[in-house]
């Protein structure tokens, strides 16, 4: 007889409460139908985007005490006092870069002999991340960027995404919307960009190749997309190699500047770290030909690829203005400022769809690996086990045991 496996979906306790979940009620049903040895239990939560009642109706038991479960799945970091000793947890721990605010949590995980598998570290054999919410960050970020331009110009109005039940309802608001002429430049080619492209398609915004976009005017809304190879070229020979760029970004220059003179909106979805050149400089904002009115900084690095990202905005209050001459923050939607949309938790505006997408990826690529017990994919994403850091994450030793 197969060993019974109990999986618990934990309540999100980190403040502010995240409303996403690893599995929807229907996904829990599907798991229990296809894996008869598995039972899913759900800890009741007033904050989850799927109500307790929806799980109950789907036949999924609700239970406060999850100490009988072998596997516990959440989304965000678990405050140390809620960690159950000896269990295996999956969540986004935000510890692999030695983030200071999660140091204590990882120390407690080791003390309590907990096995920690980090979603962020689950990768396909080619190194691509399996799990992430980037697509819905792109969808919501693109919508919010357009909404900000509509408010700034008074030309059109969009409903906030977080007031929609789900993506399907959002789409119905696009029926019959006629946008004025505008030029949108999108950076990046990953999941965030795919979400932005989804909105461009739904609104019928036309793609224009970069070289035409730079020189032509259009009587209807258009966008162009700049992938890394179009944005960054090696200084000495003006070529791009992905491997070389990631190894030596300091040898590359950014070719974005011409686009600030012809675009109304920048939708930024490019990966950035501090060695990579910024898209433009603070000084460029002061020039008369800086035309961009709204920047949807979906990647959202404070003072990162976009120098006028002065910090996060919120779902309730997604936009702030920046005075171009002084780089000071001000009210949004003023005539001569650049408006910044820098919400760090965009997928929380479409939590039902984001959760379903996330759960689908787990079920396709991770679930059987989790159950089979000997998986290099799971092993490589396990930060802690048996009260110790695993060998892949031994570099965190000075983070968990500082001198």
C-alpha positions in Angstrom: 0.0 0.0 0.0 1.3 3.5 -1.0 2.3 5.8 1.8 -0.3 8.5 2.5 1.0 12.0 1.9 -0.7 15.0 3.5 -0.1 18.4 1.9 -1.1 21.6 3.7 -1.8 25.0 2.2 -0.8 27.4 4.9 -2.4 30.8 5.7 -0.2 33.7 4.7 0.8 35.4 8.0 3.4 37.9 6.7 2.1 41.5 6.8 0.6 42.9 4.6 -1.2 39.6 3.9 -0.6 38.2 0.4 -3.9 37.0 -1.2 -2.4 34.4 -3.5 -2.3 30.6 -2.9 -0.2 27.7 -4.3 -3.3 25.7 -5.4 -6.9 26.7 -6.3 -9.8 24.6 -5.1 -10.1 22.9 -8.5 -6.4 22.1 -8.6 -6.7 20.5 -5.1 -9.5 18.4 -6.5 -7.5 17.4 -9.5 -4.5 16.4 -7.4 -6.5 14.2 -5.1 -8.2 12.5 -8.1 -5.0 11.8 -9.9 -2.9 11.0 -6.9 -5.1 8.9 -4.6 -2.3 8.7 -2.0 -2.4 12.5 -1.5 -4.7 14.4 0.7 -4.7 18.2 0.6 -5.7 20.2 3.8 -6.3 24.0 3.8 -5.7 26.3 6.8 -8.6 28.7 6.9 -7.8 32.3 5.9 -9.8 35.5 5.7 -7.3 37.0 3.2 -7.1 34.4 0.4 -8.5 35.2 -3.0 -10.3 31.9 -2.9 -12.7 31.9 0.0 -12.7 29.0 2.6 -16.2 28.2 1.3 -14.9 27.6 -2.2 -12.4 25.0 -0.9 -15.2 23.4 1.3 -17.5 23.2 -1.7 -14.8 21.5 -3.7 -14.5 18.8 -1.0 -11.2 20.0 0.4 -11.0 19.8 4.2 -10.2 23.0 6.2 -8.1 22.5 9.2 -6.3 24.9 11.5 -3.8 22.4 12.8 -1.5 21.3 9.9 1.0 19.4 12.1 0.0 16.1 10.5 1.2 17.3 7.1 4.5 16.4 5.6 4.6 19.2 3.0 3.5 22.7 3.7 3.0 25.2 0.8 2.8 29.0 1.1 3.7 31.9 -1.1 5.6 34.5 0.9 8.1 34.2 3.8 6.7 32.6 7.0 7.2 34.6 10.2 9.4 32.5 12.5 6.8 32.0 15.2 4.5 30.2 12.8 7.1 27.7 11.5 6.3 24.1 12.6 9.4 22.1 13.5 10.6 19.1 11.4 8.4 19.9 8.4 9.2 20.5 4.7 8.1 24.0 3.5 7.9 25.4 0.0 7.6 29.2 -0.3 9.5 32.2 -1.7 12.0 32.7 1.1 14.0 35.6 -0.3 17.2 34.5 1.5 19.5 33.4 -1.4 20.9 36.9 -1.8 21.4 37.2 2.0 18.4 39.6 2.4 18.8 41.1 5.9 15.1 41.1 6.8 14.9 37.3 6.4 18.1 36.3 8.2 16.3 35.5 11.5 13.7 33.4 9.7 16.4 31.2 8.1 18.2 30.9 11.5 14.9 29.6 13.0 14.4 27.2 10.1 17.8 25.6 10.9 17.0 25.6 14.6 13.6 23.9 14.0 15.2 21.3 11.7 12.9 22.4 8.8 13.5 21.5 5.2 13.1 24.6 3.0 12.5 24.3 -0.7 12.6 27.8 -2.4 10.2 28.2 -5.4 12.6 30.7 -6.9 15.4 28.1 -7.1 13.3 25.5 -9.0 14.7 25.5 -12.5 14.5 23.5 -15.7 17.6 21.6 -16.9 18.6 24.7 -19.0 18.5 26.9 -15.9 15.2 28.7 -16.7 13.1 29.3 -13.7 10.0 27.1 -13.5 7.8 29.2 -11.2 7.1 32.9 -11.2 4.3 35.5 -11.4 6.0 37.6 -14.1 3.3 37.1 -16.8 0.6 38.6 -14.6 3.0 41.4 -13.4 3.3 42.3 -17.1 -0.5 42.2 -17.7 -1.3 44.4 -14.7 1.8 46.7 -15.2 0.8 47.4 -18.8 -2.8 48.1 -17.9 -1.7 50.4 -15.0 0.7 52.3 -17.3 -2.0 52.9 -19.9 -4.4 53.9 -17.1 -1.9 56.5 -15.8 -1.5 58.0 -19.3 -5.3 58.2 -19.6 -5.5 60.1 -16.3 -2.6 62.3 -17.1 -3.9 63.4 -20.5 -7.7 63.1 -19.7 -8.0 61.3 -23.1 -9.4 58.0 -21.8 -10.2 56.1 -18.5 -9.5 52.6 -17.4 -10.9 50.7 -14.4 -8.3 49.7 -11.7 -7.4 46.0 -12.2 -7.9 45.1 -8.5 -11.6 46.0 -8.7 -12.1 43.2 -11.2 -13.0 39.7 -10.1 -10.5 38.1 -12.5 -8.7 38.6 -15.8 -11.8 37.6 -17.8 -13.7 40.6 -16.3 -10.8 42.9 -17.0 -10.9 41.8 -20.7 -14.6 42.7 -21.0 -13.7 46.4 -20.1 -11.5 46.5 -23.2 -14.4 45.8 -25.6 -14.9 48.9 -27.8 -12.1 50.9 -26.2 -10.6 53.3 -28.8 -7.2 54.6 -27.6 -5.8 57.9 -29.0 -2.5 57.8 -31.0 0.5 57.0 -28.6 3.9 55.4 -28.8 4.8 52.7 -26.3 8.3 51.2 -25.9 8.6 47.9 -24.2 11.9 46.5 -22.9 12.6 42.8 -22.2 11.6 39.5 -23.7 10.8 37.3 -20.6 7.5 36.6 -18.8 6.9 40.2 -17.9 7.2 41.2 -21.6 4.8 38.3 -22.5 2.2 39.8 -20.1 2.6 43.3 -21.6 2.2 41.8 -25.2 -1.0 40.1 -24.1 -2.5 43.6 -23.3 -1.1 45.1 -26.5 -2.9 42.3 -28.4 -6.2 42.7 -26.5 -6.3 46.4 -27.1 -5.2 46.1 -30.8 -2.1 48.2 -30.3 0.1 47.6 -33.4 3.7 46.4 -33.3 6.2 48.5 -35.2 9.9 47.4 -35.7 12.3 49.6 -33.7 13.9 51.3 -36.7 10.6 52.4 -38.1 9.2 53.4 -34.7 12.1 55.8 -34.2 11.4 57.8 -37.3 7.7 57.6 -38.2 4.5 59.2 -36.7 1.3 57.2 -36.5 -2.4 58.1 -36.3 -3.2 55.2 -34.0 -1.5 53.6 -31.0 1.7 51.6 -31.6 4.4 49.9 -29.6 7.9 48.5 -30.2 9.8 45.9 -28.2 13.5 46.1 -27.4 15.1 42.8 -26.3 18.5 42.7 -24.6 20.3 42.3 -27.9 18.8 45.5 -29.3 19.2 47.5 -26.0 22.8 46.6 -25.2 25.9 46.4 -27.5 29.5 45.8 -26.7 31.4 49.1 -26.6 34.3 47.9 -28.7 32.7 46.0 -31.6 28.9 46.9 -31.3 27.9 43.2 -31.0 25.8 41.3 -28.4 26.3 37.9 -26.9 23.9 36.7 -24.2 26.6 34.7 -22.2 29.2 37.5 -22.5 26.6 40.2 -21.5 25.7 38.3 -18.3 29.3 37.7 -17.5 30.6 41.2 -18.3 27.8 43.7 -18.5 30.2 46.6 -17.7 31.6 46.2 -21.3 28.3 47.1 -22.8 26.6 50.4 -23.5 22.8 51.0 -23.5 21.2 52.1 -26.7 17.9 53.2 -25.3 18.4 57.0 -25.3 16.9 57.8 -28.8 13.6 56.2 -27.6 13.1 58.8 -24.8 12.6 61.5 -27.5 9.8 59.6 -29.4 7.8 57.6 -26.8 4.9 58.5 -24.5 5.1 55.4 -22.3 8.0 53.2 -21.3 7.0 49.7 -20.1 10.1 48.3 -18.5 10.4 44.6 -18.2 14.2 44.1 -18.6 16.3 42.2 -16.0 18.7 44.5 -14.2 21.5 44.3 -11.7 23.9 47.1 -10.5 26.6 46.3 -13.1 24.2 46.8 -16.1 24.0 50.3 -17.6 20.8 52.3 -16.8 18.4 52.9 -19.7 19.0 56.7 -19.4 20.6 59.0 -16.8 19.0 61.5 -14.4 20.5 64.3 -16.5 18.5 63.1 -19.6 15.2 63.9 -17.8 16.0 67.6 -17.8 16.4 67.8 -21.5 13.7 69.4 -23.6 13.4 66.4 -25.9 12.6 63.9 -23.0 9.1 63.0 -24.2 8.1 60.1 -22.0 5.1 61.0 -19.8 4.6 57.7 -18.0 7.0 54.9 -16.9 5.5 51.6 -15.9 8.6 50.1 -14.2 7.3 46.6 -13.9 10.7 45.1 -13.0 10.7 47.7 -10.3 14.3 48.2 -9.0 14.6 51.4 -6.9 17.2 53.6 -8.6 17.7 50.7 -11.0 17.5 50.6 -14.8 15.1 53.6 -14.5 16.9 56.3 -12.4 13.7 58.1 -11.5 12.2 55.0 -9.7 12.4 56.6 -6.2 10.7 53.6 -4.5 7.6 51.4 -4.5 4.1 52.6 -5.0 1.1 50.6 -3.8 -1.9 48.8 -5.5 -4.3 51.4 -3.9 -2.0 54.3 -4.9 0.0 53.1 -7.9 1.4 56.3 -9.4 3.6 59.1 -8.2 5.1 62.0 -10.1 8.7 63.0 -10.4 9.9 66.5 -11.1 12.3 66.2 -14.0 14.7 69.0 -12.9 15.2 67.9 -9.3 14.2 64.2 -9.3 11.9 65.0 -6.4 8.7 63.1 -5.8 5.4 64.9 -6.3 1.7 64.3 -7.0 0.8 62.2 -10.0 -0.8 63.4 -13.3 0.7 66.9 -13.4 1.5 68.3 -16.9 5.3 68.6 -16.9 6.3 65.7 -14.7 7.1 62.0 -15.5 4.7 59.7 -13.8 6.0 56.5 -12.2 4.1 53.2 -11.7 6.3 51.1 -9.4 4.1 48.6 -7.7 6.2 45.7 -6.4 3.3 43.2 -6.0 1.4 43.6 -9.3 0.2 40.0 -9.5 -1.8 40.6 -6.3 -4.2 42.6 -8.4 -5.2 39.5 -10.3 -4.7 36.9 -7.6 -7.1 34.3 -8.8 -5.5 34.0 -12.2 -2.0 34.4 -10.9 -2.7 31.5 -8.4 -4.1 29.3 -11.0 -1.2 29.9 -13.4 1.3 29.2 -10.5 -0.5 26.0 -9.4 -0.5 24.8 -13.0 3.3 25.2 -13.3 3.8 23.3 -10.0 1.5 20.5 -11.2 3.2 20.2 -14.6 6.8 20.3 -13.6 7.3 20.0 -9.8 4.6 17.9 -8.2 5.7 14.4 -9.2 9.4 15.4 -8.5 8.3 16.3 -5.0 6.5 13.0 -4.4 9.2 10.8 -5.9 11.7 11.7 -3.1 14.9 11.6 -5.2 14.9 14.5 -7.5 17.9 16.7 -8.4 15.5 19.5 -9.3 14.1 19.5 -5.8 17.6 18.9 -4.2 19.1 21.9 -6.1 16.2 24.2 -4.7 16.5 22.9 -1.1 18.2 25.6 1.0 18.1 23.9 4.3 17.6 20.3 5.5 18.4 18.3 8.7 19.2 21.5 10.6 21.9 22.5 8.1 22.4 24.5 4.9 22.6 22.1 1.9 25.9 22.2 -0.1 24.4 24.3 -2.9 23.7 27.0 -0.3 26.7 26.7 1.9 27.7 30.2 0.9 24.9 31.4 3.2 26.9 30.2 6.3 28.1 33.7 7.3 24.5 34.9 6.9 23.0 32.4 9.3 26.0 32.2 11.6 27.6 35.7 11.6 30.7 36.1 13.7 
